[in-house]
Amino acid sequence: MANKNEKLIEEIGGMSVIELADFVKALEEKFGVSAAMPVAAAAPVAGGQEAAVQEEKSAYKVTLVEAGSEKIKNIKALRSVVANLSLTDAKKAVEEVPTVIAESASKEDAEKMKKELEAVGAKVSLA
């Protein structure tokens, strides 16, 4: 069974970001689950009052909402911010917007991606 898992992990490791996003969507649909992180409810404080503390997100979904007017610059920028993204996948992502380019990026990484892509005219949303 460990050999079977290792094979599967190897195959997933060889997927591009777009292929992996499609794979996750297919799993969510097949099993009726969501890969999104659960949101914790506010805990009550002493005295029966509820805390209105809003925790900062630790993972962000980065979506390329609109490609800029210069497609080649957008493709280059996308490849520079997403590790191991092939030219074909980057081109497809730019042409088929909106496209999720990262499912659970850290705040720093998400902001870096957004900054670099917006510098070449793209519109990016963080969720």
C-alpha positions as CSV (number, residue, x, y, z in Angstrom):
1,M,0.0,0.0,0.0
2,A,2.9,2.4,0.7
3,N,4.2,1.7,-2.8
4,K,0.7,2.7,-4.2
5,N,0.8,5.9,-2.2
6,E,4.3,6.8,-3.3
7,K,3.2,6.3,-6.9
8,L,0.3,8.6,-6.4
9,I,2.4,11.3,-4.7
10,E,4.9,11.1,-7.5
11,E,2.2,11.6,-10.1
12,I,0.7,14.6,-8.2
13,G,4.2,16.1,-7.8
14,G,4.6,16.1,-11.6
15,M,1.4,18.0,-12.2
16,S,1.4,21.7,-13.2
17,V,-0.5,24.2,-11.0
18,I,-3.4,24.3,-13.4
19,E,-3.6,20.5,-13.6
20,L,-3.5,20.3,-9.8
21,A,-6.3,22.8,-9.4
22,D,-8.4,20.8,-11.8
23,F,-7.6,17.6,-9.9
24,V,-8.6,19.2,-6.6
25,K,-11.9,20.4,-8.2
26,A,-12.6,16.9,-9.5
27,L,-12.0,15.4,-6.0
28,E,-14.3,18.0,-4.4
29,E,-17.1,17.2,-6.8
30,K,-16.6,13.4,-6.6
31,F,-16.7,13.2,-2.8
32,G,-18.8,16.3,-2.0
33,V,-16.1,17.9,0.1
34,S,-14.2,21.2,0.1
35,A,-10.5,21.8,0.2
36,A,-11.0,25.2,1.7
37,M,-9.7,25.7,5.3
38,P,-12.5,25.7,7.9
39,V,-13.1,29.1,9.5
40,A,-13.0,29.1,13.3
41,A,-15.9,30.7,15.2
42,A,-15.2,33.4,17.7
43,A,-14.8,32.0,21.2
44,P,-16.8,33.4,24.1
45,V,-14.8,35.4,26.6
46,A,-15.2,35.4,30.4
47,G,-18.5,37.1,31.5
48,G,-20.5,35.6,28.6
49,Q,-19.5,38.2,26.0
50,E,-18.5,37.0,22.6
51,A,-15.1,38.1,21.2
52,A,-15.3,40.1,18.1
53,V,-11.7,39.2,17.3
54,Q,-11.1,38.4,13.7
55,E,-8.1,36.2,13.1
56,E,-5.9,37.0,10.2
57,K,-5.9,34.4,7.4
58,S,-2.9,32.2,7.1
59,A,-3.6,31.0,3.6
60,Y,-4.8,33.0,0.6
61,K,-6.3,31.9,-2.7
62,V,-4.7,33.9,-5.5
63,T,-6.8,34.4,-8.6
64,L,-5.7,36.0,-11.9
65,V,-8.9,38.0,-12.6
66,E,-7.9,39.9,-15.7
67,A,-4.8,39.7,-17.9
68,G,-3.2,42.9,-18.9
69,S,-2.9,44.2,-22.4
70,E,0.6,42.9,-22.9
71,K,0.1,39.1,-22.8
72,I,3.8,38.2,-23.1
73,K,4.7,40.3,-20.0
74,N,1.9,38.7,-18.1
75,I,3.1,35.2,-19.0
76,K,6.6,36.0,-18.0
77,A,5.4,37.5,-14.7
78,L,3.2,34.5,-14.0
79,R,6.1,32.1,-14.6
80,S,8.3,34.1,-12.3
81,V,5.9,34.0,-9.3
82,V,4.6,30.4,-9.7
83,A,7.4,27.8,-9.4
84,N,7.6,25.0,-12.0
85,L,4.9,26.5,-14.3
86,S,5.4,25.6,-17.9
87,L,5.2,28.1,-20.7
88,T,2.1,26.3,-22.0
89,D,0.3,26.4,-18.6
90,A,1.2,30.0,-18.1
91,K,-0.2,31.0,-21.5
92,K,-3.3,29.0,-20.8
93,A,-3.8,30.7,-17.4
94,V,-3.4,34.1,-19.0
95,E,-5.8,33.4,-21.8
96,E,-8.5,31.7,-19.7
97,V,-9.0,34.2,-17.0
98,P,-10.2,34.1,-14.2
99,T,-7.6,31.5,-13.2
100,V,-6.6,30.3,-9.7
101,I,-2.8,30.5,-9.6
102,A,-2.4,29.5,-6.0
103,E,-4.8,27.7,-3.7
104,S,-3.2,28.3,-0.3
105,A,-0.3,30.8,-0.5
106,S,1.1,32.5,2.6
107,K,0.2,36.2,3.0
108,E,3.7,37.2,2.0
109,D,3.7,35.0,-1.1
110,A,0.2,36.1,-2.1
111,E,1.1,39.7,-1.8
112,K,4.3,39.2,-3.8
113,M,2.4,37.4,-6.6
114,K,-0.2,40.2,-6.7
115,K,2.4,43.0,-6.7
116,E,4.4,41.4,-9.5
117,L,1.4,40.6,-11.7
118,E,-0.2,44.0,-11.2
119,A,3.1,45.6,-12.2
120,V,2.6,44.3,-15.7
121,G,-1.1,45.3,-15.9
122,A,-2.9,42.2,-14.6
123,K,-5.7,42.3,-12.1
124,V,-5.4,39.8,-9.2
125,S,-7.7,39.1,-6.3
126,L,-6.8,37.5,-2.9
127,A,-9.4,35.5,-1.1
